[in-house]
């Protein structure tokens, strides 16, 4: 059901910060309690843009979640109405963080990372991947806004089980769970779409007095970045789109097909590698056996939960296999384990693969706000599935099958449609410098998606990572390339030769690791 996961998924654990709240805490205090270790702003060594009177920035620390190191920042609350066109609608309190540049005299145009999902916090995403943007931070402040409905920005979440995420429920059960979710949401989901959210980002730019933004979007965040440029073209200096979602495509309909293609590339890479092929010579056949076996019925797996250490018994079937394989495909580090884990499962040892499933589901639950996710998907994607002409026969030929599309269609049959700008589905036309990044083994946003997005971009360049998955920002020399692009705001003379030396984690031949 959750179709766009940002590149930080494979590198993160629990993503949202929980803090004890005093009795009687309400309203603005509730939003602020999630993240402030607040003191008066008095450090003048790293000057920040002056905020508007109603956006006060105070010293704080941000992080990727419990157990992750903190990053010094200035935090505040941007107040926005639930319905921006109705000043009588409830106020939303959106979480803002500004990470100061390393320079004493930073450039006036700040850098703005936008997370994927849909449903991930941009503040948490940046905190987990901040090393990828350090060269950019040398001369520019990093401005972060948790999109409405994510993080602690009027978070739109509800309690759902792993079974709905894995697509295990019947359509009727999925609809019932979705109706329960809708009843639990604190705000109207119609106003948590991309078309509304870009207005919040522009309001933040104005409040901070920043002349133009340099945007970075990953996965779903590329959709937000493109629509922001469309709506506010004069507010953007440069754009980086990483794992590109083309506006004209309804995501979800064909993801199973793209995931199957990516799996085929992984199996082919193992066959071409002497050590992997020698250890797993029948990998394609082994996976087919595993699929057939689990399609016939679930197996009971006794294991220690990889996150808690508590012994448990997991019913592991075709849905769990598909979820584990798909999410492992996102990142070369987990791709390296796939042949070994498939081999072990075919041999009767399901625990390693089941552990990957449990970790992926736990990370997904922590990272994503499901209410915001559904608000986006059920407005911007599911209504347009028929136009994608993806047949059920094509879906059934994949290891995921039609279950993901069917789950999304069931959810969206009862979810209210939200605000959608008339031009939203058109490809972006702009001469703003745009750098597009893809991985050639990406299971969700492959390189040809970037080419679709670029059809009307007049000043763009597309870079493709070899043997890379979803999200390129932190791979090999990409941080350096991004830094030089943002500094120069040019794509034509960008030196990318370092990508020829791009590295992917070698396949594990046993639990000790790759061949030496």
VENJOUR-V780895 format. One record per residue. N is the residue number from 1. RES is the residue in one letter. PSI is psi as a letter, one per 40 degrees, with the letter a starting at -180 (none if undefined). D_LAST is the distance of its C-alpha to the last C-alpha in Angstrom with 1 decimal. Layout:
n: (N,N)
res: (RES,RES)
psi: (PSI,PSI)
d_last: (D_LAST,D_LAST)
This chain:
n: (1,2,3,4,5,6,7,8,9,10,11,12,13,14,15,16,17,18,19,20,21,22,23,24,25,26,27,28,29,30,31,32,33,34,35,36,37,38,39,40,41,42,43,44,45,46,47,48,49,50,51,52,53,54,55,56,57,58,59,60,61,62,63,64,65,66,67,68,69,70,71,72,73,74,75,76,77,78,79,80,81,82,83,84,85,86,87,88,89,90,91,92,93,94,95,96,97,98,99,100,101,102,103,104,105,106,107,108,109,110,111,112,113,114,115,116,117,118,119,120,121,122,123,124,125,126,127,128,129,130,131,132,133,134,135,136,137,138,139,140,141,142,143,144,145,146,147,148,149,150,151,152,153,154,155,156,157,158,159,160,161,162,163,164,165,166,167,168,169,170,171,172,173,174,175,176,177,178,179,180,181,182,183,184,185,186,187,188,189,190,191,192,193,194,195,196,197,198,199,200,201,202,203,204,205,206,207,208,209,210,211,212,213,214,215,216,217,218,219,220,221,222,223,224,225,226,227,228,229,230,231,232,233,234,235,236,237,238,239,240,241,242,243,244,245,246,247,248,249,250,251,252,253,254,255,256,257,258,259,260,261,262,263,264,265,266,267,268,269,270,271,272,273,274,275,276,277,278,279,280,281,282,283,284,285,286,287,288,289,290,291,292,293,294,295,296,297,298,299,300,301,302,303,304,305,306,307,308,309,310,311,312,313,314,315,316,317,318,319,320,321,322,323,324,325,326,327,328,329,330,331,332,333,334,335,336,337,338,339,340,341,342,343,344,345,346,347,348,349,350,351,352,353,354,355,356,357,358,359,360,361,362,363,364,365,366,367,368,369,370,371,372,373,374,375,376,377,378,379,380,381,382,383,384,385,386,387,388,389,390,391,392,393,394,395,396,397,398,399,400,401,402,403,404,405,406,407,408,409,410,411,412,413,414,415,416,417,418,419,420,421,422,423,424,425,426,427,428,429,430,431,432,433,434,435,436,437,438,439,440,441,442,443,444,445,446,447,448,449,450,451,452,453,454,455,456,457,458,459,460,461,462,463,464,465,466,467,468,469,470,471,472,473,474,475,476,477,478,479,480,481,482,483,484,485,486,487,488,489,490,491,492,493,494,495,496,497,498,499,500,501,502,503,504,505,506,507,508,509,510,511,512,513,514,515,516)
res: (X,X,X,X,X,X,X,X,X,X,X,X,X,X,X,X,X,X,X,X,X,X,X,X,X,X,X,X,X,X,X,X,X,X,X,X,X,X,X,X,X,X,X,X,X,X,X,X,X,X,X,X,X,X,X,X,X,X,X,X,X,X,X,X,X,X,X,X,X,X,X,X,X,X,X,X,X,X,X,X,X,X,X,X,X,X,X,X,X,X,X,X,X,X,X,X,X,X,X,X,X,X,X,X,X,X,X,X,X,X,X,X,X,X,X,X,X,X,X,X,X,X,X,X,X,X,X,X,X,X,X,X,X,X,X,X,X,X,X,X,X,X,X,X,X,X,X,X,X,X,X,X,X,X,X,X,X,X,X,X,X,X,X,X,X,X,X,X,X,X,X,X,X,X,X,X,X,X,X,X,X,X,X,X,X,X,X,X,X,X,X,X,X,X,X,X,X,X,X,X,X,X,X,X,X,X,X,X,X,X,X,X,X,X,X,X,X,X,X,X,X,X,X,X,X,X,X,X,X,X,X,X,X,X,X,X,X,X,X,X,X,X,X,X,X,X,X,X,X,X,X,X,X,X,X,X,X,X,X,X,X,X,X,X,X,X,X,X,X,X,X,X,X,X,X,X,X,X,X,X,X,X,X,X,X,X,X,X,X,X,X,X,X,X,X,X,X,X,X,X,X,X,X,X,X,X,X,X,X,X,X,X,X,X,X,X,X,X,X,X,X,X,X,X,X,X,X,X,X,X,X,X,X,X,X,X,X,X,X,X,X,X,X,X,X,X,X,X,X,X,X,X,X,X,X,X,X,X,X,X,X,X,X,X,X,X,X,X,X,X,X,X,X,X,X,X,X,X,X,X,X,X,X,X,X,X,X,X,X,X,X,X,X,X,X,X,X,X,X,X,X,X,X,X,X,X,X,X,X,X,X,X,X,X,X,X,X,X,X,X,X,X,X,X,X,X,X,X,X,X,X,X,X,X,X,X,X,X,X,X,X,X,X,X,X,X,X,X,X,X,X,X,X,X,X,X,X,X,X,X,X,X,X,X,X,X,X,X,X,X,X,X,X,X,X,X,X,X,X,X,X,X,X,X,X,X,X,X,X,X,X,X,X,X,X,X,X,X,X,X,X,X,X,X,X,X,X,X,X,X,X,X,X,X,X,X)
psi: (d,h,d,h,h,i,e,e,d,e,e,i,b,h,d,i,h,h,i,h,h,i,h,e,h,i,b,d,d,d,d,d,e,d,e,h,g,h,i,i,h,e,h,e,d,g,i,i,i,h,i,i,d,e,g,h,h,i,h,i,h,i,i,e,i,h,e,i,i,i,h,h,a,h,i,a,h,h,h,i,i,d,h,d,e,h,e,e,i,i,i,i,h,h,h,i,i,h,h,i,i,d,i,e,g,i,i,d,h,i,h,h,h,h,i,a,c,i,e,i,h,d,d,d,d,d,d,d,f,d,d,e,e,d,d,d,e,d,e,i,i,h,h,h,h,h,i,h,e,i,b,f,g,f,h,g,i,i,h,i,i,d,d,d,d,e,f,e,i,i,d,d,d,d,d,d,d,d,d,d,d,d,d,e,i,e,i,h,e,d,f,f,i,d,d,d,d,d,d,d,d,d,d,d,d,d,d,e,f,h,d,i,i,h,h,h,i,h,b,d,d,d,d,d,d,d,d,d,d,d,d,g,d,e,e,h,d,i,h,h,h,h,g,h,h,h,d,e,h,h,i,d,d,e,d,d,d,d,d,d,d,d,d,d,d,d,d,d,d,d,d,e,h,d,d,d,d,d,d,g,d,f,d,d,d,d,d,d,d,d,d,d,d,d,d,d,i,i,i,h,h,h,i,h,h,e,d,d,e,h,i,i,h,h,h,h,a,d,d,d,d,d,d,d,d,d,d,d,e,d,h,d,d,d,d,d,e,d,d,d,d,d,d,d,d,d,e,e,g,e,d,d,d,d,d,d,d,d,d,d,d,d,d,d,d,d,d,h,h,d,d,d,d,d,d,d,d,e,d,e,c,d,e,e,d,d,e,e,f,h,i,d,d,d,d,e,e,i,d,d,a,e,d,d,d,d,d,d,d,d,d,e,d,e,h,h,i,a,h,h,i,d,e,d,e,i,i,h,h,i,e,h,h,h,h,h,h,i,h,e,f,h,e,d,g,i,d,e,d,d,d,d,d,e,d,e,h,e,g,i,i,h,h,h,h,h,f,i,b,h,h,e,d,e,h,b,e,d,d,d,d,d,d,d,d,d,d,d,f,i,d,d,f,h,h,e,d,d,e,d,e,i,h,i,h,i,i,h,e,a,e,e,a,i,h,none)
d_last: (39.1,37.3,36.2,35.1,32.4,31.4,27.9,28.0,28.0,24.3,24.3,27.5,29.2,33.0,34.5,38.2,39.8,42.3,44.9,47.9,51.2,54.5,57.3,59.2,56.5,57.1,56.9,55.4,54.6,52.4,50.3,50.0,49.1,45.7,44.4,46.8,46.6,49.4,51.3,53.5,52.0,52.7,49.7,51.0,48.1,46.3,49.3,49.0,51.2,54.4,54.5,57.5,59.8,58.5,54.8,54.3,50.9,50.1,47.2,44.5,40.9,38.9,35.6,33.4,34.8,35.1,32.4,31.4,32.4,35.7,36.6,40.0,42.2,45.8,46.7,49.7,51.3,52.5,55.4,55.7,58.0,56.6,58.6,58.7,61.9,63.6,64.2,65.5,62.2,60.1,58.1,54.3,52.5,49.4,46.8,46.2,43.8,43.6,40.8,42.3,41.0,39.7,42.4,45.9,47.4,45.3,46.1,48.6,46.5,44.1,40.7,40.8,37.7,38.6,36.5,36.0,36.7,39.6,40.1,37.6,38.8,38.2,38.4,35.6,33.5,33.9,33.2,29.9,28.9,31.0,28.2,28.3,32.0,32.2,32.9,35.8,37.0,37.5,40.8,41.6,42.3,40.3,42.9,41.8,44.0,43.2,44.7,47.7,46.6,43.1,42.0,45.2,47.2,49.6,46.6,47.4,45.6,46.5,45.1,43.3,41.2,37.8,39.6,41.3,38.1,36.4,39.5,40.5,44.2,47.0,48.8,51.6,49.4,47.5,50.9,52.1,49.1,49.5,53.2,52.4,49.9,52.6,55.1,52.7,52.1,54.0,54.7,55.6,52.4,54.3,53.8,50.0,49.0,47.5,51.0,52.2,49.0,49.1,52.5,51.2,48.7,51.5,53.7,51.0,50.8,54.6,54.7,52.3,54.1,51.1,52.2,49.1,45.7,42.3,40.8,37.3,37.0,34.1,34.5,38.1,38.5,38.6,41.7,43.3,42.6,44.1,47.2,47.7,47.8,50.2,52.5,52.4,51.5,53.0,50.8,47.4,46.0,42.5,40.5,36.7,36.1,32.6,32.0,35.5,38.2,41.0,44.5,45.9,43.3,43.9,40.4,39.8,41.5,38.6,35.6,34.7,34.7,32.4,30.0,30.1,29.3,26.3,25.0,25.5,23.5,20.5,20.9,21.2,18.1,16.2,18.2,17.3,13.5,12.6,10.0,12.4,15.4,14.5,14.0,16.9,19.2,22.4,21.4,24.7,26.7,25.1,26.0,29.5,29.9,28.9,31.4,34.2,33.7,34.0,36.8,38.7,38.5,36.6,34.6,35.0,31.8,32.1,29.6,29.7,30.2,27.0,29.3,31.9,30.6,33.8,33.7,34.9,35.3,34.4,35.9,33.1,34.3,34.1,34.8,32.1,29.6,30.7,30.6,27.1,25.6,27.7,26.8,23.1,23.5,24.7,21.5,18.0,16.5,18.4,18.1,14.3,15.6,18.4,17.3,16.2,19.4,21.6,20.3,21.0,24.4,25.5,24.7,27.1,24.9,26.2,25.6,22.3,23.9,27.2,25.8,24.5,28.1,29.7,27.8,28.5,32.1,32.6,31.1,33.3,36.4,35.9,35.2,37.9,41.7,42.6,46.3,45.4,42.8,45.5,48.1,46.0,44.8,48.3,50.0,47.6,45.7,47.1,50.6,49.2,47.0,49.6,49.4,45.7,46.7,43.7,44.9,44.3,43.2,40.4,39.3,39.4,37.0,34.2,32.2,34.0,37.4,40.7,40.4,39.4,42.2,44.7,43.8,44.3,47.6,48.8,48.1,49.7,52.8,54.0,52.4,54.8,54.1,53.9,54.7,53.4,54.6,56.2,53.8,50.7,49.2,49.9,47.1,47.3,49.2,48.7,48.2,46.3,43.0,40.3,36.5,35.0,31.3,29.5,26.1,26.0,24.5,27.0,28.5,31.8,32.7,31.2,32.0,35.3,36.6,36.4,38.3,41.0,41.3,41.7,44.6,47.2,45.1,46.7,44.2,40.7,37.2,34.4,30.7,28.1,24.5,22.1,20.1,21.7,23.8,27.0,27.7,26.4,27.9,24.8,22.3,21.0,24.2,26.7,28.3,29.2,30.6,32.6,33.9,35.2,36.7,38.6,39.8,41.2,42.1,41.4,39.1,40.2,38.7,35.5,32.5,29.5,27.4,24.6,23.9,22.7,19.5,19.1,15.7,15.0,12.5,9.9,11.1,10.3,10.2,11.6,13.0,10.1,8.4,6.2,3.8,0.0)
